[in-house]
Structures are given as C-alpha cells and as structure tokens.
Amino acid sequence: MGAFLSLIFSLILFVGWIMVTVKGFKQSTSWGLISLLVPLGAFFFMAKFWEDAKGPGKILLIGFIGYIVCSFVFPSDPFAGMDPELLEGLEGLE
C-alpha cells in the first residue's frame, strides 16, 4: 500500500515539476533552466512568481507533501522479501 501511494505521489510530483518548469521557460529561458537544472529551483521560481505558477505549484506541493508523508507513515523495511534463512545467517554475524 505504501509503495503504491509513494508511486502515485511521485508521479504527481513529477507532473507538477514539469508544469512549473514549462511556466519557468514561459517567464524566461533563465528561469526555465534554473527550474530544470538547479535542485529546488522550481520552488524558488514558485516563491518569486506565485501568481504565474499557482496552478502547477499546487500540484507540485501536493505531490511533494504526499510523498514525504508516505515516507514517514509507511517506512520501508530494508529486509522485506529476503530469505528467512539468509536473515538468520546475517543475525549470527553480530
């Protein structure tokens, strides 16, 4: 369930990021490149030009917040799906 929700929110986040990047290129080429290449550049663009990026920004924020919430509500088990005998062998190494 958690993996499915994380996938859905990741897709929403990706679509929102693409839409904000397109809005950035419509504003100017430099803002488009910043949104595309700089980590968190899309968030800086949204903060500066909120009126232009309001629609895509909301989609991006919903995806981002949903993904973060899923990460805390459904933490992944690094040993999920491993062979139980292998896990017992790993526990014996301690």
TORPA-4810 file (N, C-alpha, C, O; in nm, 3 decimals):
<nodes>
NODE_1_0.082_-0.119_0.000_0.000_0.000_0.000_0.087_0.126_0.000_0.062_0.221_-0.075_M
NODE_2_0.190_0.124_0.086_0.279_0.240_0.095_0.356_0.263_-0.034_0.376_0.377_-0.075_G
NODE_3_0.400_0.154_-0.096_0.475_0.168_-0.222_0.385_0.223_-0.332_0.428_0.304_-0.414_A
NODE_4_0.261_0.178_-0.334_0.167_0.227_-0.435_0.140_0.376_-0.417_0.141_0.452_-0.514_F
NODE_5_0.115_0.419_-0.293_0.091_0.561_-0.268_0.214_0.645_-0.298_0.203_0.755_-0.351_L
NODE_6_0.332_0.593_-0.263_0.455_0.665_-0.294_0.472_0.681_-0.444_0.517_0.786_-0.491_S
NODE_7_0.438_0.578_-0.519_0.447_0.586_-0.665_0.350_0.690_-0.720_0.386_0.769_-0.807_L
NODE_8_0.227_0.690_-0.669_0.127_0.788_-0.715_0.173_0.930_-0.685_0.167_1.017_-0.772_I
NODE_9_0.219_0.954_-0.562_0.264_1.089_-0.526_0.391_1.128_-0.601_0.412_1.245_-0.631_F
NODE_10_0.476_1.030_-0.632_0.595_1.060_-0.713_0.555_1.105_-0.853_0.613_1.198_-0.907_S
NODE_11_0.455_1.039_-0.911_0.408_1.080_-1.044_0.344_1.218_-1.040_0.364_1.298_-1.131_L
NODE_12_0.266_1.246_-0.935_0.206_1.379_-0.920_0.315_1.485_-0.905_0.308_1.592_-0.965_I
NODE_13_0.417_1.454_-0.825_0.530_1.544_-0.807_0.602_1.569_-0.938_0.637_1.683_-0.969_L
NODE_14_0.625_1.465_-1.015_0.693_1.478_-1.143_0.613_1.562_-1.242_0.668_1.649_-1.310_F
NODE_15_0.484_1.538_-1.250_0.398_1.615_-1.341_0.395_1.762_-1.299_0.404_1.851_-1.383_V
NODE_16_0.384_1.788_-1.169_0.386_1.926_-1.121_0.517_1.995_-1.150_0.519_2.112_-1.187_G
NODE_17_0.629_1.923_-1.135_0.761_1.979_-1.162_0.775_2.015_-1.310_0.828_2.120_-1.345_W
NODE_18_0.726_1.926_-1.397_0.731_1.954_-1.541_0.648_2.078_-1.573_0.691_2.163_-1.652_I
NODE_19_0.530_2.088_-1.513_0.443_2.203_-1.541_0.506_2.334_-1.491_0.497_2.436_-1.558_M
NODE_20_0.570_2.330_-1.372_0.636_2.450_-1.321_0.756_2.486_-1.409_0.782_2.604_-1.432_V
NODE_21_0.827_2.387_-1.458_0.941_2.413_-1.546_0.895_2.477_-1.676_0.961_2.568_-1.727_T
NODE_22_0.783_2.431_-1.730_0.728_2.492_-1.853_0.691_2.637_-1.825_0.717_2.725_-1.906_V
NODE_23_0.628_2.662_-1.709_0.596_2.801_-1.672_0.723_2.885_-1.659_0.725_3.002_-1.695_K
NODE_24_0.829_2.824_-1.607_0.957_2.894_-1.596_1.013_2.933_-1.731_1.063_3.044_-1.748_G
NODE_25_1.004_2.843_-1.829_1.050_2.875_-1.964_0.962_2.981_-2.029_1.011_3.061_-2.109_F
NODE_26_0.834_2.983_-1.995_0.747_3.089_-2.049_0.782_3.225_-1.989_0.767_3.327_-2.055_K
NODE_27_0.827_3.226_-1.864_0.869_3.350_-1.799_0.998_3.402_-1.863_1.004_3.516_-1.908_Q
NODE_28_1.100_3.317_-1.866_1.226_3.348_-1.933_1.307_3.220_-1.945_1.285_3.124_-1.870_S
NODE_29_1.400_3.219_-2.037_1.483_3.100_-2.056_1.566_3.071_-1.933_1.585_2.954_-1.897_T
NODE_30_1.615_3.173_-1.867_1.699_3.151_-1.749_1.619_3.086_-1.635_1.669_2.996_-1.568_S
NODE_31_1.494_3.132_-1.612_1.413_3.070_-1.508_1.377_2.926_-1.545_1.368_2.840_-1.457_W
NODE_32_1.357_2.899_-1.672_1.332_2.762_-1.713_1.450_2.672_-1.687_1.434_2.560_-1.640_G
NODE_33_1.570_2.722_-1.718_1.690_2.642_-1.693_1.715_2.625_-1.544_1.759_2.518_-1.500_L
NODE_34_1.688_2.729_-1.466_1.702_2.716_-1.320_1.606_2.611_-1.267_1.645_2.527_-1.186_I
NODE_35_1.482_2.615_-1.311_1.383_2.516_-1.266_1.421_2.375_-1.309_1.393_2.278_-1.239_S
NODE_36_1.485_2.366_-1.423_1.520_2.235_-1.478_1.646_2.178_-1.415_1.651_2.058_-1.387_L
NODE_37_1.747_2.261_-1.393_1.880_2.210_-1.357_1.920_2.230_-1.211_2.000_2.152_-1.159_L
NODE_38_1.868_2.331_-1.145_1.909_2.361_-1.007_1.820_2.285_-0.910_1.697_2.292_-0.920_V
NODE_39_1.880_2.213_-0.816_1.797_2.148_-0.715_1.712_2.251_-0.640_1.764_2.353_-0.594_P
NODE_40_1.585_2.224_-0.627_1.486_2.312_-0.563_1.466_2.442_-0.639_1.405_2.535_-0.586_L
NODE_41_1.515_2.450_-0.762_1.496_2.571_-0.843_1.350_2.597_-0.874_1.308_2.713_-0.883_G
NODE_42_1.272_2.492_-0.890_1.129_2.509_-0.917_1.059_2.573_-0.797_0.966_2.651_-0.815_A
NODE_43_1.104_2.541_-0.676_1.046_2.603_-0.557_1.081_2.751_-0.549_0.998_2.832_-0.507_F
NODE_44_1.203_2.787_-0.588_1.241_2.928_-0.592_1.158_3.004_-0.694_1.114_3.117_-0.670_F
NODE_45_1.136_2.941_-0.809_1.052_3.004_-0.912_0.910_3.025_-0.860_0.851_3.130_-0.881_F
NODE_46_0.856_2.923_-0.792_0.720_2.935_-0.739_0.710_3.046_-0.635_0.610_3.118_-0.629_M
NODE_47_0.813_3.060_-0.553_0.811_3.164_-0.450_0.816_3.303_-0.512_0.751_3.395_-0.463_A
NODE_48_0.893_3.319_-0.618_0.908_3.450_-0.678_0.789_3.487_-0.767_0.746_3.602_-0.767_K
NODE_49_0.737_3.391_-0.842_0.628_3.417_-0.937_0.506_3.332_-0.902_0.458_3.254_-0.985_F
NODE_50_0.455_3.347_-0.779_0.345_3.263_-0.734_0.219_3.279_-0.820_0.151_3.181_-0.847_W
NODE_51_0.189_3.399_-0.863_0.068_3.420_-0.943_0.074_3.343_-1.076_-0.027_3.291_-1.122_E
NODE_52_0.192_3.336_-1.136_0.207_3.261_-1.262_0.209_3.111_-1.239_0.158_3.034_-1.320_D
NODE_53_0.268_3.070_-1.129_0.291_2.926_-1.105_0.194_2.868_-1.003_0.220_2.762_-0.947_A
NODE_54_0.083_2.936_-0.978_-0.009_2.891_-0.873_-0.068_2.753_-0.902_-0.065_2.666_-0.815_K
NODE_55_-0.119_2.731_-1.022_-0.182_2.602_-1.055_-0.084_2.486_-1.051_-0.104_2.390_-0.976_G
NODE_56_0.024_2.493_-1.132_0.122_2.384_-1.128_0.193_2.374_-0.992_0.232_2.265_-0.950_P
NODE_57_0.209_2.488_-0.926_0.275_2.486_-0.795_0.197_2.408_-0.692_0.255_2.337_-0.610_G
NODE_58_0.065_2.420_-0.697_-0.018_2.344_-0.604_-0.006_2.194_-0.630_-0.001_2.114_-0.537_K
NODE_59_-0.002_2.157_-0.757_0.015_2.015_-0.792_0.149_1.964_-0.741_0.157_1.855_-0.684_I
NODE_60_0.255_2.044_-0.763_0.388_2.004_-0.718_0.392_1.992_-0.566_0.450_1.897_-0.513_L
NODE_61_0.332_2.086_-0.495_0.332_2.081_-0.349_0.251_1.964_-0.295_0.290_1.901_-0.197_L
NODE_62_0.138_1.933_-0.359_0.059_1.816_-0.316_0.140_1.689_-0.333_0.142_1.604_-0.243_I
NODE_63_0.207_1.674_-0.445_0.291_1.557_-0.468_0.406_1.549_-0.370_0.437_1.441_-0.318_G
NODE_64_0.471_1.663_-0.343_0.585_1.666_-0.253_0.544_1.632_-0.110_0.606_1.547_-0.045_F
NODE_65_0.438_1.697_-0.062_0.393_1.672_0.075_0.340_1.529_0.089_0.368_1.463_0.189_I
NODE_66_0.265_1.481_-0.011_0.215_1.344_-0.006_0.327_1.242_-0.004_0.319_1.142_0.068_G
NODE_67_0.432_1.266_-0.081_0.545_1.173_-0.084_0.618_1.172_0.051_0.656_1.066_0.100_Y
NODE_68_0.637_1.289_0.110_0.704_1.298_0.240_0.621_1.228_0.347_0.675_1.155_0.430_I
NODE_69_0.490_1.250_0.346_0.402_1.186_0.445_0.407_1.034_0.428_0.414_0.961_0.527_V
NODE_70_0.403_0.986_0.305_0.411_0.842_0.281_0.543_0.784_0.331_0.547_0.671_0.380_C
NODE_71_0.649_0.861_0.319_0.780_0.813_0.365_0.782_0.793_0.516_0.849_0.702_0.566_S
NODE_72_0.708_0.876_0.589_0.705_0.862_0.735_0.598_0.764_0.782_0.619_0.694_0.880_F
NODE_73_0.486_0.759_0.714_0.377_0.670_0.757_0.406_0.525_0.720_0.376_0.434_0.797_V
NODE_74_0.465_0.505_0.603_0.497_0.370_0.555_0.648_0.356_0.537_0.695_0.354_0.423_F
NODE_75_0.724_0.347_0.646_0.869_0.334_0.628_0.901_0.199_0.563_0.835_0.099_0.591_P
NODE_76_1.000_0.197_0.479_1.033_0.073_0.409_1.116_-0.017_0.498_1.196_0.030_0.579_S
NODE_77_1.096_-0.144_0.483_1.174_-0.244_0.555_1.286_-0.290_0.462_1.258_-0.350_0.358_D
NODE_78_1.412_-0.264_0.497_1.520_-0.299_0.405_1.536_-0.450_0.386_1.598_-0.493_0.289_P
NODE_79_1.480_-0.530_0.477_1.493_-0.674_0.467_1.366_-0.742_0.416_1.357_-0.865_0.420_F
NODE_80_1.269_-0.665_0.368_1.144_-0.723_0.319_1.173_-0.808_0.196_1.245_-0.766_0.106_A
NODE_81_1.118_-0.925_0.193_1.134_-1.014_0.079_1.261_-1.096_0.080_1.284_-1.173_-0.014_G
NODE_82_1.344_-1.084_0.182_1.466_-1.164_0.190_1.435_-1.303_0.242_1.337_-1.323_0.314_M
NODE_83_1.517_-1.396_0.207_1.504_-1.533_0.252_1.524_-1.538_0.404_1.625_-1.487_0.454_D
NODE_84_1.431_-1.600_0.480_1.445_-1.604_0.626_1.574_-1.672_0.673_1.631_-1.633_0.774_P
NODE_85_1.619_-1.775_0.599_1.744_-1.843_0.638_1.863_-1.749_0.623_1.955_-1.752_0.705_E
NODE_86_1.862_-1.667_0.519_1.970_-1.571_0.498_1.969_-1.467_0.609_2.075_-1.425_0.656_L
NODE_87_1.850_-1.424_0.651_1.839_-1.328_0.760_1.895_-1.386_0.890_1.962_-1.316_0.966_L
NODE_88_1.866_-1.515_0.916_1.919_-1.578_1.037_2.071_-1.584_1.031_2.138_-1.568_1.133_E
NODE_89_2.125_-1.609_0.912_2.271_-1.612_0.896_2.332_-1.475_0.918_2.440_-1.464_0.975_G
NODE_90_2.262_-1.370_0.872_2.312_-1.234_0.893_2.308_-1.195_1.040_2.397_-1.124_1.088_L
NODE_91_2.205_-1.239_1.112_2.194_-1.207_1.254_2.304_-1.278_1.334_2.347_-1.229_1.438_E
NODE_92_2.348_-1.394_1.285_2.454_-1.467_1.352_2.589_-1.401_1.338_2.680_-1.433_1.414_G
NODE_93_2.606_-1.311_1.244_2.734_-1.244_1.223_2.763_-1.140_1.329_2.878_-1.099_1.346_L
NODE_94_2.662_-1.096_1.400_2.682_-0.990_1.500_2.755_-1.039_1.615_2.780_-0.964_1.709_E
</nodes>
